[in-house]
Amino acid sequence: MIKYIARRLIIMLPELWIITIIVFALIQLSPGTFLDQYKLDPSVSAETLKAMERELGLDKPAIVQYFYWLGKVVRGDFGYSFYYRRPVASLIGERLLGTFVLSLYSFVLSWIIGVVLGIVSALKKYTLTDKILTVIAFSGLALPGFFLALVLLYMAARTGWFPIGGMYSPETSRLDVWNAFKDIFWRMQLPAFTLTFGGFAGLMRYMRGSLLDVLNEDYVEFARAKGMPERVVIYKHALRNAINPLITMFGYSLSGLLSGAVITETIFSWPGLGRLTYQALLQKDYYVVMASTVIGTVLLVLGNLVGDILLAAVDPRIRYE
């Protein structure tokens, strides 16, 4: 197992390098640069633009810019943000908390609700309960996240039941710890519901299908023939094998904890990494986009690795050499 983990981590390095090359090339191929917004301002002279171009390193060829950035990353420096005029590492560090809180909350809700309702739907196959859960699941899969977010935002604006955006209120800094927590928690409900509704729907269908497949296996019928209680057959024998495909998805889902939810964070003005990355793409803020890409890629590889390790832990038939 140790050799397997070490091999996966070593393979991650060339994967990460290739992905950064692709992302940087796509950014360079897109039209315009960060300085285009200043070129439209008649008060900014050509000499000032030239000076800014030299200062930001945009006067150098793309390949030189890339390896200049790569050299900084190797030394633990993600570069300097063009727009915010500050180090990218500190800028991202401020946004990680908002993304992590929102993503972790919706992640836990999605998995608990999805797995539980998937089991219920499988055990109540073709009953009214199963049909209702199926309608809910397909609604979650079919309804676009941005549309649901806009509907919830409209509802909040019309009713006043929920704040319409942001992670903090103007009074948050003056509140004690408990009241500040309640304020942030209440503001998190609408974006979290948007992420959870689409997330648990897919998990519920996966869980239902996987459990139904396992319940038809010979070893399950054999366990029943031995006179085992139905509860033991389902939760000790069938469920343990049915959950294996979801463990792989669990590892993959971990990569989203710090990657951010771009559309949801943008619509609800949530100060997270997804919204920051979206703004950086619009502003052609190269180094912010590249840093976000590195974080997302590392988490994706590590999440898949965690999924593989958990799969080997729960299924003794799987061994990694």
C-alpha positions in Angstrom: 0.0 0.0 0.0 2.8 2.4 0.8 4.5 1.8 -2.6 1.1 2.3 -4.3 0.6 5.7 -2.5 4.1 6.8 -3.3 3.7 5.9 -6.9 0.5 7.8 -7.2 2.0 10.9 -5.7 5.0 10.7 -8.0 2.7 10.4 -11.0 0.9 13.4 -9.8 3.8 15.7 -10.6 3.9 15.2 -14.4 0.1 15.3 -14.5 0.1 18.6 -12.7 2.7 20.0 -15.0 0.8 19.0 -18.1 -2.4 20.5 -16.8 -0.8 23.8 -16.0 0.7 24.0 -19.5 -2.7 23.4 -21.0 -4.5 25.9 -18.8 -1.8 28.6 -19.4 -1.9 28.0 -23.2 -5.7 28.4 -23.2 -5.5 31.6 -21.3 -2.9 32.9 -23.7 -4.9 31.9 -26.7 -8.0 33.7 -25.5 -8.2 37.3 -26.9 -7.0 40.3 -24.9 -4.8 40.9 -21.9 -5.2 42.4 -18.4 -4.2 45.8 -19.8 -7.1 46.0 -22.2 -9.3 47.6 -19.6 -6.7 50.4 -19.3 -6.4 50.8 -23.1 -10.0 51.9 -23.2 -9.3 54.8 -20.7 -8.1 57.9 -22.7 -6.5 59.2 -19.6 -3.9 56.4 -19.5 -1.0 57.2 -21.8 0.8 54.8 -24.1 4.0 55.3 -22.0 2.1 54.3 -18.8 0.7 51.2 -20.6 4.2 50.2 -21.7 5.5 50.7 -18.1 2.7 48.5 -16.7 3.4 45.9 -19.4 7.0 45.7 -18.3 6.1 45.7 -14.6 3.7 42.8 -15.0 6.0 40.9 -17.4 3.4 40.9 -20.2 6.0 42.2 -22.6 7.8 38.8 -22.6 6.9 35.8 -24.8 4.3 33.4 -23.4 6.7 30.6 -22.8 9.0 32.9 -20.8 6.0 34.0 -18.7 5.1 30.4 -18.0 8.5 29.3 -16.9 8.9 32.4 -14.8 5.7 31.5 -13.0 6.7 27.8 -12.7 10.0 28.8 -11.1 8.1 30.8 -8.5 5.7 28.0 -7.8 8.6 25.6 -7.2 9.9 28.0 -4.5 6.4 28.1 -2.9 5.4 31.5 -4.5 2.2 31.6 -6.6 3.0 35.0 -8.1 1.4 38.4 -7.9 -2.2 39.3 -8.7 -2.4 41.9 -11.5 -5.8 43.2 -10.4 -5.5 43.1 -6.6 -1.8 44.0 -6.6 -1.0 41.6 -3.9 0.5 38.1 -3.5 -1.8 35.4 -4.9 -1.2 33.1 -1.9 -2.6 35.5 0.6 -5.5 36.4 -1.7 -6.5 32.8 -2.1 -5.9 32.1 1.6 -8.6 34.6 2.4 -11.1 33.0 0.1 -10.4 29.4 1.0 -12.3 29.7 4.3 -15.6 30.8 2.6 -15.3 28.0 0.0 -14.4 25.3 2.6 -17.3 26.2 4.9 -19.9 26.2 2.2 -18.5 23.2 0.4 -18.1 21.1 3.5 -21.6 21.8 4.7 -23.2 21.0 1.4 -20.9 18.0 1.0 -22.0 16.4 4.3 -25.7 17.1 3.7 -25.5 15.7 0.1 -23.9 12.4 1.2 -26.1 11.9 4.3 -29.3 12.7 2.5 -28.3 10.9 -0.8 -27.2 7.7 0.8 -30.1 7.4 3.2 -32.8 8.2 0.7 -31.1 5.9 -1.8 -31.3 3.0 0.6 -35.0 3.8 1.4 -35.8 4.1 -2.3 -34.2 0.7 -3.0 -35.9 -1.1 -0.1 -39.3 0.5 -1.1 -38.9 -0.4 -4.8 -41.9 0.5 -7.0 -43.9 1.8 -4.0 -45.3 5.3 -3.7 -42.3 6.3 -1.6 -39.9 5.2 -4.3 -41.9 7.1 -7.0 -41.9 10.3 -5.0 -38.1 10.0 -4.3 -37.5 9.3 -8.0 -39.3 12.5 -9.0 -37.3 14.5 -6.5 -34.1 12.9 -7.7 -34.7 13.5 -11.4 -35.8 17.1 -10.5 -32.4 17.6 -8.8 -30.6 16.2 -11.8 -32.5 18.1 -14.5 -32.8 21.5 -12.8 -29.8 23.7 -13.7 -28.0 24.9 -10.6 -27.9 28.5 -11.8 -31.7 28.5 -12.4 -32.4 27.1 -8.9 -30.0 29.7 -7.4 -31.8 32.6 -9.2 -35.2 31.3 -8.0 -34.0 31.1 -4.4 -32.5 34.5 -4.7 -35.8 35.9 -6.0 -37.7 34.2 -3.2 -35.3 35.7 -0.6 -35.7 39.2 -2.1 -39.5 39.0 -2.2 -40.0 37.4 1.2 -37.1 38.6 3.3 -36.8 35.2 4.9 -33.1 34.9 3.9 -30.3 37.3 3.2 -29.9 37.9 -0.5 -26.1 37.6 -0.7 -22.8 37.7 1.0 -21.2 35.7 3.8 -21.2 38.5 6.4 -23.6 41.2 7.4 -22.3 44.7 8.4 -23.0 43.8 12.1 -21.1 40.5 12.1 -17.8 42.1 13.3 -19.6 43.6 16.3 -21.4 40.4 17.3 -20.1 37.8 19.8 -18.9 34.5 18.5 -22.2 32.6 18.9 -24.3 35.3 17.2 -21.7 35.7 14.4 -21.8 32.0 13.8 -25.6 32.0 13.6 -25.5 35.0 11.2 -23.0 33.2 8.8 -24.9 29.9 9.1 -28.2 31.6 8.2 -26.6 33.3 5.2 -25.2 30.0 4.0 -28.5 28.2 3.7 -29.5 29.3 0.2 -26.2 28.6 -1.6 -25.8 25.4 0.4 -29.3 24.2 -0.6 -28.4 25.0 -4.3 -25.3 22.8 -4.1 -26.9 20.0 -2.0 -30.0 19.6 -4.2 -28.1 18.7 -7.3 -25.5 16.7 -5.3 -27.7 14.4 -3.3 -30.0 13.6 -6.3 -27.2 11.9 -8.2 -26.0 10.0 -5.1 -29.5 8.8 -4.3 -29.9 7.3 -7.7 -26.4 5.7 -7.6 -27.1 4.2 -4.2 -30.5 2.9 -5.2 -29.2 1.2 -8.3 -26.2 -0.3 -6.6 -28.2 -1.7 -3.7 -30.8 -3.2 -6.0 -28.1 -4.9 -8.0 -26.5 -6.4 -4.9 -29.8 -7.6 -3.5 -30.2 -9.8 -6.5 -26.8 -11.5 -6.0 -26.6 -15.2 -5.1 -24.8 -14.6 -1.8 -27.6 -12.4 -0.6 -30.2 -15.1 -1.4 -27.9 -17.6 0.3 -27.8 -15.5 3.5 -31.6 -15.3 3.5 -31.8 -19.1 3.0 -29.7 -19.6 6.1 -32.4 -17.8 8.1 -30.6 -14.6 8.8 -32.8 -11.6 9.7 -33.6 -9.3 6.8 -31.9 -6.4 8.6 -28.6 -8.3 8.9 -28.8 -9.4 5.3 -29.3 -5.9 4.0 -27.1 -3.8 6.3 -24.3 -6.3 6.9 -24.0 -8.1 3.6 -25.7 -6.2 0.8 -25.1 -2.6 1.8 -21.4 -3.1 2.4 -20.9 -4.2 -1.2 -23.4 -1.8 -2.7 -21.6 1.2 -1.2 -18.3 0.4 -3.0 -19.0 2.4 -6.2 -19.9 5.4 -4.0 -16.6 5.3 -2.2 -14.8 6.0 -5.5 -17.2 9.0 -6.0 -16.6 10.1 -2.4 -12.9 10.5 -3.2 -13.6 12.4 -6.3 -16.1 14.7 -4.5 -13.4 15.6 -2.0 -11.6 17.6 -4.7 -14.5 20.1 -4.7 -14.1 21.1 -1.1 -11.6 23.8 -1.9 -12.2 24.2 -5.7 -15.2 26.4 -5.2 -18.6 26.5 -6.9 -18.2 29.2 -9.5 -21.9 29.8 -10.5 -23.4 29.5 -7.0 -20.8 31.7 -5.3 -21.1 34.3 -8.0 -24.9 34.5 -7.9 -25.0 34.6 -4.1 -22.0 36.9 -3.8 -20.3 34.4 -1.6 -16.6 35.3 -1.1 -15.1 32.0 -2.1 -12.4 30.6 -4.4 -14.8 29.8 -7.2 -16.0 33.4 -7.5 -12.4 34.7 -7.3 -11.4 32.3 -10.1 -14.3 33.5 -12.3 -13.4 37.1 -11.8 -9.8 36.4 -12.5 -10.7 34.7 -15.8 -12.7 37.8 -16.8 -9.9 40.1 -15.9 -7.1 37.9 -17.4 -5.4 37.7 -14.0 -3.2 34.8 -15.1 -1.5 33.9 -11.8 -4.8 33.7 -9.8 -6.2 31.3 -12.4 -3.1 29.2 -12.4 -3.0 29.0 -8.6 -6.6 27.9 -8.5 -5.9 25.3 -11.2 -3.0 23.9 -9.2 -5.1 23.6 -6.0 -8.0 22.0 -7.9 -5.7 19.5 -9.6 -3.9 18.5 -6.4 -7.1 18.0 -4.6 -8.5 15.9 -7.5 -5.6 13.5 -7.5 -5.5 13.3 -3.7 -9.3 12.8 -3.6 -9.0 9.9 -6.0 -6.2 8.5 -3.9 -8.3 8.7 -0.8 -11.1 7.0 -2.6 -8.9 4.1 -3.7 -7.5 3.7 -0.1 -11.0 3.7 1.4 -12.2 1.2 -1.2 -9.3 -1.2 -0.3 -10.1 -0.7 3.4 -13.8 -1.7 3.1 -13.4 -4.4 0.4 -10.8 -7.1 1.3 -10.9 -8.4 -2.2 -9.0 -5.3 -3.4 -5.3 -5.1 -2.9 -2.9 -2.5 -4.3 0.6 -3.6 -5.0 
